[in-house]
Amino acid sequence: MGAILQSLGRTVIAGVVILLVIMGIAGTFGAMATHGWSAFFMRWLHVLSGVMWIGLLWYFNFVQMPSMPKIPDEQKPAIGKVIAPEALFWFRWAALSTMVTGLLLAWMSGYLVSALSIARPHHAIGIGMWLGLVMAFNVWFIIWPNQKKALGMVQVDADAKAKAARLAMLTSRLNTMLSIPMLYCMVAQQNGGL
Ligand code: HEM
């Protein structure tokens, strides 16, 4: 067990193996050739990506940002040069993956246009999708370019660096705010919440 858990890659593979065993016992493999199962599989990929994305968004806002003032200056590079770039890698690609799997899911379910037009009965997921799309736009076109300047991956003067850090921080806060109604709308579609 230790040999598995000491490696992240082996841990993830073990998680997939456990899932395959559960699916085997439940007799799911026979139903996999259907359109319904493919849409379900896309929904699972979508939720996995969404958890990675919003998990890291909340890590930045609930843990990293409030902790920065408490960290001595000489230790701050550990966050800025090591942890933040790594977290931002998973963050931005999870955002893209969540968006692509979400749009594919709506398309496979046959209501992509109806949802994006916020037409009934797809208004709940439509609002959630628009909120999610705005958030994904913010990640790729505001947070990431400004974080690159703030973290010194792109060289700019001190004034531009401070401005970029502030804009990235405020946009990350905006996404945290939007994540609350967005997640409500995501789960409302199936469960009559809106
Ligand atoms: C970026 C834009 C996004 C799009 C286009 C999108 C699209 C969708 C669609 C089409 C569904 C299926 C709704 C249904 O028929 O029940 C859905 C469900 C869901 N989405 Fe998203 N989504 C996005 C972002 C997110 C994010 C960031 C999360 C974070 C975890 C998330 C979590 C969920 C959950 C938990 C469900 C419910 C699954 C269920 O009830 O079975 N989505 N999304």
py3Dmol code that shows the C-alpha trace and the ligand (Angstrom):
import py3Dmol

protein = """\
ATOM      1  CA  MET A   1       0.000   0.000   0.000  1.00  0.00           C
ATOM      2  CA  GLY A   2       2.840   2.390   0.913  1.00  0.00           C
ATOM      3  CA  ALA A   3       4.389   1.786  -2.529  1.00  0.00           C
ATOM      4  CA  ILE A   4       1.136   3.002  -4.132  1.00  0.00           C
ATOM      5  CA  LEU A   5       0.457   5.986  -1.866  1.00  0.00           C
ATOM      6  CA  GLN A   6       4.021   7.339  -2.067  1.00  0.00           C
ATOM      7  CA  SER A   7       3.491   8.050  -5.772  1.00  0.00           C
ATOM      8  CA  LEU A   8       0.756  10.438  -6.980  1.00  0.00           C
ATOM      9  CA  GLY A   9       0.589   8.702 -10.370  1.00  0.00           C
ATOM     10  CA  ARG A  10       0.143   5.237  -8.819  1.00  0.00           C
ATOM     11  CA  THR A  11      -2.433   6.660  -6.371  1.00  0.00           C
ATOM     12  CA  VAL A  12      -4.556   8.025  -9.238  1.00  0.00           C
ATOM     13  CA  ILE A  13      -4.243   4.727 -11.159  1.00  0.00           C
ATOM     14  CA  ALA A  14      -5.308   2.845  -8.004  1.00  0.00           C
ATOM     15  CA  GLY A  15      -8.392   5.110  -7.745  1.00  0.00           C
ATOM     16  CA  VAL A  16      -9.342   4.215 -11.323  1.00  0.00           C
ATOM     17  CA  VAL A  17      -8.783   0.486 -10.616  1.00  0.00           C
ATOM     18  CA  ILE A  18     -11.093   0.670  -7.566  1.00  0.00           C
ATOM     19  CA  LEU A  19     -13.730   2.350  -9.766  1.00  0.00           C
ATOM     20  CA  LEU A  20     -13.388  -0.390 -12.432  1.00  0.00           C
ATOM     21  CA  VAL A  21     -13.834  -3.080  -9.750  1.00  0.00           C
ATOM     22  CA  ILE A  22     -16.986  -1.329  -8.448  1.00  0.00           C
ATOM     23  CA  MET A  23     -18.310  -1.028 -12.020  1.00  0.00           C
ATOM     24  CA  GLY A  24     -17.521  -4.703 -12.665  1.00  0.00           C
ATOM     25  CA  ILE A  25     -19.387  -5.832  -9.542  1.00  0.00           C
ATOM     26  CA  ALA A  26     -22.349  -3.570 -10.417  1.00  0.00           C
ATOM     27  CA  GLY A  27     -22.440  -4.985 -13.975  1.00  0.00           C
ATOM     28  CA  THR A  28     -22.009  -1.533 -15.583  1.00  0.00           C
ATOM     29  CA  PHE A  29     -19.783  -2.685 -18.470  1.00  0.00           C
ATOM     30  CA  GLY A  30     -22.745  -4.169 -20.371  1.00  0.00           C
ATOM     31  CA  ALA A  31     -24.463  -0.761 -20.518  1.00  0.00           C
ATOM     32  CA  MET A  32     -21.441   1.187 -21.715  1.00  0.00           C
ATOM     33  CA  ALA A  33     -22.214   1.179 -25.446  1.00  0.00           C
ATOM     34  CA  THR A  34     -25.279   3.424 -25.035  1.00  0.00           C
ATOM     35  CA  HIS A  35     -25.525   7.164 -25.673  1.00  0.00           C
ATOM     36  CA  GLY A  36     -26.912   7.617 -22.159  1.00  0.00           C
ATOM     37  CA  TRP A  37     -23.785   6.094 -20.630  1.00  0.00           C
ATOM     38  CA  SER A  38     -21.462   8.216 -22.821  1.00  0.00           C
ATOM     39  CA  ALA A  39     -23.254  11.374 -21.644  1.00  0.00           C
ATOM     40  CA  PHE A  40     -22.990  10.137 -18.077  1.00  0.00           C
ATOM     41  CA  PHE A  41     -19.247   9.494 -18.531  1.00  0.00           C
ATOM     42  CA  MET A  42     -18.823  13.055 -19.866  1.00  0.00           C
ATOM     43  CA  ARG A  43     -20.707  14.327 -16.787  1.00  0.00           C
ATOM     44  CA  TRP A  44     -18.252  12.448 -14.550  1.00  0.00           C
ATOM     45  CA  LEU A  45     -15.228  13.929 -16.400  1.00  0.00           C
ATOM     46  CA  HIS A  46     -16.904  17.339 -16.095  1.00  0.00           C
ATOM     47  CA  VAL A  47     -17.404  17.076 -12.338  1.00  0.00           C
ATOM     48  CA  LEU A  48     -13.815  15.758 -11.860  1.00  0.00           C
ATOM     49  CA  SER A  49     -12.405  18.737 -13.792  1.00  0.00           C
ATOM     50  CA  GLY A  50     -14.734  21.155 -11.991  1.00  0.00           C
ATOM     51  CA  VAL A  51     -13.618  19.905  -8.575  1.00  0.00           C
ATOM     52  CA  MET A  52      -9.944  20.398  -9.566  1.00  0.00           C
ATOM     53  CA  TRP A  53     -10.680  23.917 -10.871  1.00  0.00           C
ATOM     54  CA  ILE A  54     -12.917  25.241  -8.109  1.00  0.00           C
ATOM     55  CA  GLY A  55     -10.906  23.367  -5.448  1.00  0.00           C
ATOM     56  CA  LEU A  56      -7.801  25.324  -6.498  1.00  0.00           C
ATOM     57  CA  LEU A  57      -9.778  28.594  -6.823  1.00  0.00           C
ATOM     58  CA  TRP A  58     -10.965  28.172  -3.244  1.00  0.00           C
ATOM     59  CA  TYR A  59      -7.453  27.140  -2.133  1.00  0.00           C
ATOM     60  CA  PHE A  60      -6.113  30.445  -3.532  1.00  0.00           C
ATOM     61  CA  ASN A  61      -8.885  32.487  -1.906  1.00  0.00           C
ATOM     62  CA  PHE A  62      -9.463  30.659   1.383  1.00  0.00           C
ATOM     63  CA  VAL A  63      -5.863  29.550   2.123  1.00  0.00           C
ATOM     64  CA  GLN A  64      -3.066  31.112   0.069  1.00  0.00           C
ATOM     65  CA  MET A  65      -4.118  34.789  -0.159  1.00  0.00           C
ATOM     66  CA  PRO A  66      -5.083  35.178   3.532  1.00  0.00           C
ATOM     67  CA  SER A  67      -1.838  33.412   4.586  1.00  0.00           C
ATOM     68  CA  MET A  68       0.555  35.570   2.527  1.00  0.00           C
ATOM     69  CA  PRO A  69       0.701  38.523   5.011  1.00  0.00           C
ATOM     70  CA  LYS A  70       1.576  36.041   7.803  1.00  0.00           C
ATOM     71  CA  ILE A  71       4.561  34.571   5.896  1.00  0.00           C
ATOM     72  CA  PRO A  72       7.993  36.220   6.497  1.00  0.00           C
ATOM     73  CA  ASP A  73       9.349  37.968   3.373  1.00  0.00           C
ATOM     74  CA  GLU A  74      12.330  35.627   2.984  1.00  0.00           C
ATOM     75  CA  GLN A  75       9.953  32.615   2.847  1.00  0.00           C
ATOM     76  CA  LYS A  76       7.498  34.165   0.352  1.00  0.00           C
ATOM     77  CA  PRO A  77       9.425  32.905  -2.737  1.00  0.00           C
ATOM     78  CA  ALA A  78       8.447  29.337  -1.770  1.00  0.00           C
ATOM     79  CA  ILE A  79       4.858  30.310  -2.579  1.00  0.00           C
ATOM     80  CA  GLY A  80       5.534  32.683  -5.474  1.00  0.00           C
ATOM     81  CA  LYS A  81       8.189  30.615  -7.244  1.00  0.00           C
ATOM     82  CA  VAL A  82       7.175  27.016  -6.467  1.00  0.00           C
ATOM     83  CA  ILE A  83       3.618  26.477  -5.181  1.00  0.00           C
ATOM     84  CA  ALA A  84       1.676  29.170  -7.077  1.00  0.00           C
ATOM     85  CA  PRO A  85       3.063  28.323 -10.584  1.00  0.00           C
ATOM     86  CA  GLU A  86       2.308  24.614 -10.022  1.00  0.00           C
ATOM     87  CA  ALA A  87      -1.198  25.360  -8.674  1.00  0.00           C
ATOM     88  CA  LEU A  88      -1.847  27.754 -11.582  1.00  0.00           C
ATOM     89  CA  PHE A  89      -0.904  25.034 -14.095  1.00  0.00           C
ATOM     90  CA  TRP A  90      -3.577  22.629 -12.803  1.00  0.00           C
ATOM     91  CA  PHE A  91      -5.993  25.542 -12.224  1.00  0.00           C
ATOM     92  CA  ARG A  92      -6.035  26.892 -15.785  1.00  0.00           C
ATOM     93  CA  TRP A  93      -6.078  23.509 -17.560  1.00  0.00           C
ATOM     94  CA  ALA A  94      -8.837  22.256 -15.221  1.00  0.00           C
ATOM     95  CA  ALA A  95     -10.818  25.407 -16.085  1.00  0.00           C
ATOM     96  CA  LEU A  96     -10.461  24.636 -19.807  1.00  0.00           C
ATOM     97  CA  SER A  97     -11.299  20.965 -19.319  1.00  0.00           C
ATOM     98  CA  THR A  98     -14.387  21.840 -17.219  1.00  0.00           C
ATOM     99  CA  MET A  99     -15.616  24.204 -19.910  1.00  0.00           C
ATOM    100  CA  VAL A 100     -15.024  21.778 -22.809  1.00  0.00           C
ATOM    101  CA  THR A 101     -16.602  18.778 -21.025  1.00  0.00           C
ATOM    102  CA  GLY A 102     -19.532  20.981 -19.876  1.00  0.00           C
ATOM    103  CA  LEU A 103     -20.236  22.237 -23.407  1.00  0.00           C
ATOM    104  CA  LEU A 104     -19.884  18.685 -24.806  1.00  0.00           C
ATOM    105  CA  LEU A 105     -22.257  17.402 -22.126  1.00  0.00           C
ATOM    106  CA  ALA A 106     -24.896  20.005 -23.036  1.00  0.00           C
ATOM    107  CA  TRP A 107     -24.451  19.163 -26.736  1.00  0.00           C
ATOM    108  CA  MET A 108     -24.710  15.380 -26.110  1.00  0.00           C
ATOM    109  CA  SER A 109     -27.831  16.015 -24.018  1.00  0.00           C
ATOM    110  CA  GLY A 110     -29.345  17.945 -26.964  1.00  0.00           C
ATOM    111  CA  TYR A 111     -29.931  21.287 -25.221  1.00  0.00           C
ATOM    112  CA  LEU A 112     -26.772  23.330 -25.876  1.00  0.00           C
ATOM    113  CA  VAL A 113     -28.507  26.139 -27.826  1.00  0.00           C
ATOM    114  CA  SER A 114     -31.601  26.104 -25.608  1.00  0.00           C
ATOM    115  CA  ALA A 115     -29.447  26.378 -22.461  1.00  0.00           C
ATOM    116  CA  LEU A 116     -27.215  29.124 -23.864  1.00  0.00           C
ATOM    117  CA  SER A 117     -30.407  31.029 -24.793  1.00  0.00           C
ATOM    118  CA  ILE A 118     -31.584  30.546 -21.170  1.00  0.00           C
ATOM    119  CA  ALA A 119     -34.821  29.044 -22.540  1.00  0.00           C
ATOM    120  CA  ARG A 120     -37.103  26.938 -20.317  1.00  0.00           C
ATOM    121  CA  PRO A 121     -36.756  24.185 -19.173  1.00  0.00           C
ATOM    122  CA  HIS A 122     -32.935  24.600 -19.465  1.00  0.00           C
ATOM    123  CA  HIS A 123     -32.758  28.017 -17.822  1.00  0.00           C
ATOM    124  CA  ALA A 124     -31.014  26.749 -14.652  1.00  0.00           C
ATOM    125  CA  ILE A 125     -28.099  25.070 -16.430  1.00  0.00           C
ATOM    126  CA  GLY A 126     -28.047  27.925 -18.969  1.00  0.00           C
ATOM    127  CA  ILE A 127     -27.417  30.508 -16.231  1.00  0.00           C
ATOM    128  CA  GLY A 128     -24.837  28.172 -14.643  1.00  0.00           C
ATOM    129  CA  MET A 129     -23.095  27.691 -17.994  1.00  0.00           C
ATOM    130  CA  TRP A 130     -22.889  31.441 -18.665  1.00  0.00           C
ATOM    131  CA  LEU A 131     -21.483  32.046 -15.175  1.00  0.00           C
ATOM    132  CA  GLY A 132     -18.945  29.226 -15.734  1.00  0.00           C
ATOM    133  CA  LEU A 133     -17.996  30.569 -19.186  1.00  0.00           C
ATOM    134  CA  VAL A 134     -17.368  34.067 -17.764  1.00  0.00           C
ATOM    135  CA  MET A 135     -15.242  32.485 -15.022  1.00  0.00           C
ATOM    136  CA  ALA A 136     -13.227  30.409 -17.532  1.00  0.00           C
ATOM    137  CA  PHE A 137     -12.681  33.558 -19.649  1.00  0.00           C
ATOM    138  CA  ASN A 138     -11.429  35.365 -16.522  1.00  0.00           C
ATOM    139  CA  VAL A 139      -8.973  32.541 -15.795  1.00  0.00           C
ATOM    140  CA  TRP A 140      -7.389  32.470 -19.239  1.00  0.00           C
ATOM    141  CA  PHE A 141      -7.548  36.131 -20.268  1.00  0.00           C
ATOM    142  CA  ILE A 142      -7.226  38.068 -16.988  1.00  0.00           C
ATOM    143  CA  ILE A 143      -5.919  35.932 -14.091  1.00  0.00           C
ATOM    144  CA  TRP A 144      -3.247  33.908 -15.929  1.00  0.00           C
ATOM    145  CA  PRO A 145      -1.659  36.781 -17.990  1.00  0.00           C
ATOM    146  CA  ASN A 146      -1.557  38.999 -14.889  1.00  0.00           C
ATOM    147  CA  GLN A 147      -0.260  36.232 -12.623  1.00  0.00           C
ATOM    148  CA  LYS A 148       2.623  35.683 -15.057  1.00  0.00           C
ATOM    149  CA  LYS A 149       3.628  39.329 -14.484  1.00  0.00           C
ATOM    150  CA  ALA A 150       2.975  39.186 -10.725  1.00  0.00           C
ATOM    151  CA  LEU A 151       5.071  36.017 -10.285  1.00  0.00           C
ATOM    152  CA  GLY A 152       7.938  37.299 -12.443  1.00  0.00           C
ATOM    153  CA  MET A 153       7.419  34.778 -15.279  1.00  0.00           C
ATOM    154  CA  VAL A 154       7.077  37.811 -17.546  1.00  0.00           C
ATOM    155  CA  GLN A 155       9.420  40.720 -16.751  1.00  0.00           C
ATOM    156  CA  VAL A 156       7.719  44.083 -16.097  1.00  0.00           C
ATOM    157  CA  ASP A 157       8.592  47.096 -13.902  1.00  0.00           C
ATOM    158  CA  ALA A 158       7.599  47.186 -10.212  1.00  0.00           C
ATOM    159  CA  ASP A 159       4.566  49.402 -10.795  1.00  0.00           C
ATOM    160  CA  ALA A 160       3.131  47.167 -13.545  1.00  0.00           C
ATOM    161  CA  LYS A 161       3.862  44.116 -11.368  1.00  0.00           C
ATOM    162  CA  ALA A 162       1.861  45.545  -8.427  1.00  0.00           C
ATOM    163  CA  LYS A 163      -1.039  46.479 -10.732  1.00  0.00           C
ATOM    164  CA  ALA A 164      -1.057  42.982 -12.302  1.00  0.00           C
ATOM    165  CA  ALA A 165      -1.050  41.303  -8.869  1.00  0.00           C
ATOM    166  CA  ARG A 166      -4.015  43.417  -7.748  1.00  0.00           C
ATOM    167  CA  LEU A 167      -6.031  42.760 -10.920  1.00  0.00           C
ATOM    168  CA  ALA A 168      -5.348  38.994 -10.701  1.00  0.00           C
ATOM    169  CA  MET A 169      -6.377  39.003  -7.030  1.00  0.00           C
ATOM    170  CA  LEU A 170      -9.618  40.943  -7.635  1.00  0.00           C
ATOM    171  CA  THR A 171     -10.572  38.750 -10.598  1.00  0.00           C
ATOM    172  CA  SER A 172      -9.900  35.625  -8.539  1.00  0.00           C
ATOM    173  CA  ARG A 173     -12.188  37.081  -5.852  1.00  0.00           C
ATOM    174  CA  LEU A 174     -14.824  37.812  -8.516  1.00  0.00           C
ATOM    175  CA  ASN A 175     -14.657  34.165  -9.649  1.00  0.00           C
ATOM    176  CA  THR A 176     -15.039  33.002  -6.033  1.00  0.00           C
ATOM    177  CA  MET A 177     -18.170  35.151  -5.782  1.00  0.00           C
ATOM    178  CA  LEU A 178     -19.562  33.794  -9.078  1.00  0.00           C
ATOM    179  CA  SER A 179     -18.741  30.185  -8.113  1.00  0.00           C
ATOM    180  CA  ILE A 180     -21.509  30.271  -5.485  1.00  0.00           C
ATOM    181  CA  PRO A 181     -24.496  30.909  -7.826  1.00  0.00           C
ATOM    182  CA  MET A 182     -22.726  28.934 -10.613  1.00  0.00           C
ATOM    183  CA  LEU A 183     -22.567  25.721  -8.563  1.00  0.00           C
ATOM    184  CA  TYR A 184     -26.169  26.185  -7.387  1.00  0.00           C
ATOM    185  CA  CYS A 185     -27.326  26.442 -11.025  1.00  0.00           C
ATOM    186  CA  MET A 186     -25.207  23.421 -12.072  1.00  0.00           C
ATOM    187  CA  VAL A 187     -26.922  21.108  -9.621  1.00  0.00           C
ATOM    188  CA  ALA A 188     -30.336  22.825  -9.913  1.00  0.00           C
ATOM    189  CA  GLN A 189     -30.970  21.555 -13.449  1.00  0.00           C
ATOM    190  CA  GLN A 190     -31.359  17.887 -12.419  1.00  0.00           C
ATOM    191  CA  ASN A 191     -32.916  18.581  -9.074  1.00  0.00           C
ATOM    192  CA  GLY A 192     -35.487  21.334  -9.643  1.00  0.00           C
ATOM    193  CA  GLY A 193     -33.611  23.965  -7.653  1.00  0.00           C
ATOM    194  CA  LEU A 194     -34.524  26.930  -9.881  1.00  0.00           C
TER     195      LEU A 194
END
"""
ligand_1 = """\
43
HEM
C -17.297 26.354 -17.547
C -18.499 26.191 -17.830
C -19.397 25.063 -17.465
C -20.277 24.494 -18.331
C -20.464 24.876 -19.797
C -21.002 23.468 -17.605
C -22.008 22.657 -18.118
C -22.721 21.711 -17.409
C -23.788 20.904 -17.929
C -24.317 20.965 -19.354
C -24.245 20.095 -16.914
C -25.371 19.073 -16.997
C -26.623 19.625 -16.362
C -27.740 18.606 -16.324
O -28.297 18.292 -17.391
O -28.021 18.155 -15.236
C -23.463 20.395 -15.761
C -23.643 19.773 -14.534
C -22.815 19.931 -13.475
N -21.705 20.730 -13.428
Fe -21.124 22.086 -14.847
N -20.525 23.410 -16.308
C -19.538 24.355 -16.175
C -18.788 24.583 -15.028
C -18.829 23.794 -13.885
C -17.931 23.935 -12.751
C -16.812 24.954 -12.612
C -18.263 22.995 -11.850
C -17.555 22.784 -10.546
C -17.518 21.679 -9.881
C -19.384 22.241 -12.374
C -20.024 21.202 -11.741
C -21.148 20.567 -12.181
C -21.926 19.631 -11.408
C -21.631 19.160 -9.992
C -22.978 19.243 -12.220
C -24.124 18.339 -11.818
C -24.008 16.944 -12.320
C -25.304 16.186 -12.022
O -26.237 16.744 -11.421
O -25.349 15.033 -12.400
N -19.689 22.750 -13.615
N -22.532 21.356 -16.073
"""
view = py3Dmol.view(width=600, height=400)
view.addModel(protein, "pdb")
view.setStyle({"model": 0}, {"cartoon": {"style": "trace"}})
view.addModel(ligand_1, "xyz")
view.setStyle({"model": 1}, {"stick": {}})
view.zoomTo()
view.show()
